[in-house]
Amino acid sequence: MVRNLYHELLHTLGLHHEHTRLDRDRYVTIQWESVVPGKEKNFKVKKGDLQNLPYDYNSIMQYGPYFFSVDWNPTIVPKKSGVHMGQRTDLRSLNITRLNELYHCGKYTHTGKISELVCLCKRSHYITLYSHHVPILSFPEETTH
């Protein structure tokens, strides 16, 4: 339940679902006949900047293969074999990179196994820290531009 909050928080920060990227048809196939009627909007392509970043099958913003299935068949089929989709446990480094790009925050640092990720931007809109794989998002009291 708490992990879904990270997914929803990334929406609030401006990220869309990975499977709604403009180039998604190169990476996944949507099985429209298996989508619950009325939920098609969750699979429609959205306009947006791809930020020159690769498709992330394992993003916290990627639906799992059976999300909103009306008939127990997959709604999203990856074109690459052997990939996992739809995890809701961890932010991925590409999620952080997307946020840094969106908010013009330069590169991030990471030590160990993604134990710390920090926006390096002096005009930081957010700071993301990992501690034992438990992400904590905090916002500065004042943001100067």
N, C-alpha and C positions, 0 to 999 in steps of 0.2 A: 504494500500500500504506500509506504513512504517513498519507495523508489519511483512510483508513478508521479509523485510530486516533482521529482527532478525533471521528468519528461515534460510535465505541464509548465514548470518554471522556464524551461528552454523555449517553450512556445511564447511565454510572456516576454522573454528577452529577444524574441524575433525569429527564432528558427522554425522552419516548417518540417513536416515529416520527410524523411529521406526518400521514400517511395513516391513523393509528389514533385521531385526535381524535374526540370525541363528535359533532361537527358535520361530519365528513368527507364524508358523503353529499351535502352541499350543494356540494362542490367537486370531488370525484372519484367515479368509479364503479369498483368492484372487479369485474373479470371473473373470477368464481370458477371458471368452467369452464376457464380458462387457467392457474390456479395449480397448481404441482406438488403432487401429493398428499403430505400430511404437512407442508406449509409454510403451510397456511391460518392458523395461529396468528399469523403475521407480518402479517396483514392485518385481524385482528379489532380492533374498536373497544375502546379502553381507557378506563376511567373516569379523570377527572382535570380539573383546573382549566384552562380555556382562557385564563385570565388576561386576558380581554377583548382578545386580540391576534388579528390577522387570520391567515388560512391562508397559509402560505408555501410555494408550489409549488417554489421554488428552494432550500429549506432543505437543509442537509446531512443532515437527519433525514428527508427525503422520499425514498422509493424511486423509482427510475426506472420508466418505463412497462413495461419488460419484465422486471423483477426477478422471479425464480422462475417464469418462464413455462415451461409444459410443451409448448407447441405453437407457439412463436415469435410468438404473438399477444400484445398488451398485457395485462398483469394489472391495470394502473391506467390509467384514461382520464380526463384532466382535463375538467371541464365548461366550462372557459374555453378558448377557442381561442388558439393561439399561445404557450402557456406551455412553459417548459423544466422538466423534473422530473428529480431524481436526481443532481445534481452532487455531487461529493465533493472539491472543491478548496478551498472557503473557508467559514469560518463567516460567517453573515450577521448583520446587526445585530439581526434579530428573534431569532436564537439567543441572542445576548448579553442582549437584553431579557428573554427568557423566563427565563434563569438569574438575572438581577437580580431579577425578580419572585419567582421560586421561593425565593431566599435573602434576600428583603427588602432588597435593596441599592440602593434609590433609582434615580436616573437615571444614565446613563453619559455620558461626554464623548467627543466624537470630533472630531479635527482632520484636515483634508485629506479624502482619499477613504478613510475608515475606516482611517486609518493608526494610530490609537490608540484603544482602547476600554478603559476602566478602571471597575471597580466603585467607586463613591464611598462605599460604606457603611463606617463606622468599624469595624463588626464583620465586616469582609470575610472571606468564606469562600474566596474565590478572587480572583485578579487576572488579567485577560486583556489582553495587549498584542499589538498587531499591529506588525510591522516588515517592511516591503516585502511585505505580504500573506502573511507566514508567521506564523501565530498561535503564541504561546508561552504555555502555561498554567503558572502557578506558584502554589504554595500557601504562605502564611505559616507560619513555624515555630510560632507560638502564635496561637490565636484566643481573644479575650476576648469574653464575652457579658454 
